[in-house]
Amino acid sequence: ACFSTCIILLVQMIPFTSIGNFFEHCQTCFTIPKTKKSAVNKHIFVEFNAWVYDGSDVLWASLMETLWTAVEREYDPYTVQLHRASINLNLANEPKGSDVPLPTKIKQRKLALFKFKASLYFSSVMSIAGITLGLYFL
């Protein structure tokens, strides 16, 4: 009984909390740090051989054409056109040099695209109504 009591007292004297902290510290040293989730949802890999255009003036134009074609191939061409149109329509509303949060930009671009579509449909309906009623003037 005396021997088991001595072992219990020795075990109680060992600072297990500091040993546990040591192992936790070792684990943090060898683990990969967590990165923030990127706003980019998808990566598109494009093959482009720049040596074909070596010494040519069309290098940048061909690179842009390859990128645009790859993006339109990955997504629907109509979706890409609507996205570009929403950016161009909203350029007048975005202040230059300011960092607008991404959700706000998305809302503004959707609103600009909605306004454009609404004016397009409204003008089409009014044109058809004017033609049918004989009130169409140039």
Residue pairs with C-beta under 8 A, 6 or more apart in sequence:
39 102
42 74
44 70
44 71
44 74
46 66
46 67
46 70
48 62
48 63
48 66
50 59
50 63
53 59
53 62
68 80
71 80
72 80
82 113
85 113
85 116
86 109
86 110
86 112
86 113
87 109
89 109
89 112
89 113
89 115
89 116
90 105
90 108
90 109
90 111
90 112
93 108
93 112
94 100
94 105
94 108
100 108
127 136
130 136
130 137
